Amino acid sequence: MKRVAVYGKSVDAVFYPYLRRLLEGLKEREVTLIGEEDFAGFLESVYGCRHFFDDFFSDSSLREKDVDLLLSIGGDGTFLDTVLYVRDSGIPVLGINSGHLGFLANVSVSEIEAAIDYISAGKYDMEQRSLVGLQVEGGDFPGFHFSLNEVSIRKTDRSSLLRIHAYVDEVYLTTYWADGLIVATPTGSTAYSLSGGGPIVSPECRVIILTPVCPHNLSMRALVIPDNAVIRIVVEGRCGEFILSLDSREEKMKDSCTIRIAAGNFKINVIKFPGHNYYETLRNKLGWGEDKRNEICVC
């Protein structure tokens, strides 16, 4: 019997019928459903559907539940949060998109019936996504020190440009005079780093991307380095503090700390459905390469 964990934050009334059909279809196929405690509480209070779940989990107990996969119900932000639950357990994650973009959570409402079949039969492939890990010397970033998209350094609202001294394997790289610096994974190359002018990198590549945020230098561009490198960062600013973020988790840090960033020592397993392709997702979700001339090109 399949054991499937279900995580989300909230579900609006438009998407709820699709979620209900997903849960009903899995139960009809004798799949055991285990709900995240807060999400199950939300579904109970708003829609009265806590009865779909046979058991419940928290961020600290999921890895003890012996589940086959974790369903992320929501958008890409919700998908990123699943990293805090699966961590290094190897539990694969599948994103059901109830949001807008759905680059990571890319199973659409039109694919709900197919999702029921694939999940219950185990008909899916997995791809591994790299993370970046963080160490802070002279400061503290509480909680989990890994991120799927990026580590970012940003100025606070009241600060001017930061001076970000960067070293790669203890070799001085440069000093960024900028609003911040993004250190991204290939998965994160289509997120914050892309907004900063960074390159799009296939998740199959084993690299780390350094993208400055609003650099005050015309020659400063994004840089791609091997993921076996260790990046050391020291920040200076007039107000003496900056914001350090791992995906959506952030803390204010003092300039006196030193930050080390490297590829994580484990990967996240992401479920890939038949027919889903990374390059197709680039075109369909981000409009990458969109050109009217391509509409008349048949290859």
DAZI-V240268 format. One record per backbone hydrogen bond with DSSP energy under -0.5 kcal/mol. CO is the residue of the C=O (numbers start at 1). NH is the residue of the N-H. Records with the same first field share a line. If there is no record, write none. Layout:
CO->NH + NH
This chain:
2->4 + 32
3->68 + 69
4->34
5->71
6->36
7->73
12->16
13->17
15->18 + 19
16->20
17->21
18->22
19->23
20->24
21->25
22->26
23->27
24->28
25->29
26->31
27->30
32->4
33->35 + 54 + 55
34->6
35->57
36->40
37->41
38->42
39->43
40->44
41->45
42->46
43->47 + 48 + 49
44->48
49->52
50->53
55->35
57->37
58->61 + 62
61->64
62->65
68->92
69->5
70->72 + 94
71->7 + 73
72->74 + 96
73->9
74->98 + 99
75->79
76->80
77->81
78->82
79->82
80->83
81->84
82->85 + 86
83->87
86->89
92->70
93->271
94->72 + 96
95->97 + 107
96->74 + 98
104->106
106->108
107->97
108->111
109->112
111->115
112->116
113->117
114->118
115->119
116->120
117->121
118->122 + 123
122->124
125->272
127->270
129->268
131->264
132->147
133->262
135->137 + 260
136->138
137->258
140->142
145->134
147->132
149->185
150->247
151->183
152->245
153->181
154->243
156->159
162->164 + 178
163->165 + 236
164->166 + 176
165->234
166->173 + 174
167->169 + 232
168->171
170->172
171->168
174->166 + 176
175->177
176->164 + 178
177->216
178->162
179->155
180->213
181->153
182->184 + 211
183->151
184->209
185->189
186->189
187->190
188->191 + 193
191->195
192->196
193->198
194->197
199->201
202->205
205->207
206->227
208->225
209->184 + 211
210->223
211->182
212->214
213->179 + 180
215->217
217->220
219->221
223->210
225->208
226->229
227->263
230->169
231->261
232->167
233->259
234->165
236->163
237->240
240->255
242->253
243->154
244->251
245->152 + 247
246->249
249->246
251->244
253->242
254->257
257->235
258->137
259->233
260->135
261->231
262->133
268->129 + 270
269->93
270->127
271->273
272->125
273->276
277->281
278->282
279->283
280->284
281->285 + 286
282->286 + 288
283->287
287->290
291->294
292->295
293->296
294->297
296->298
297->299
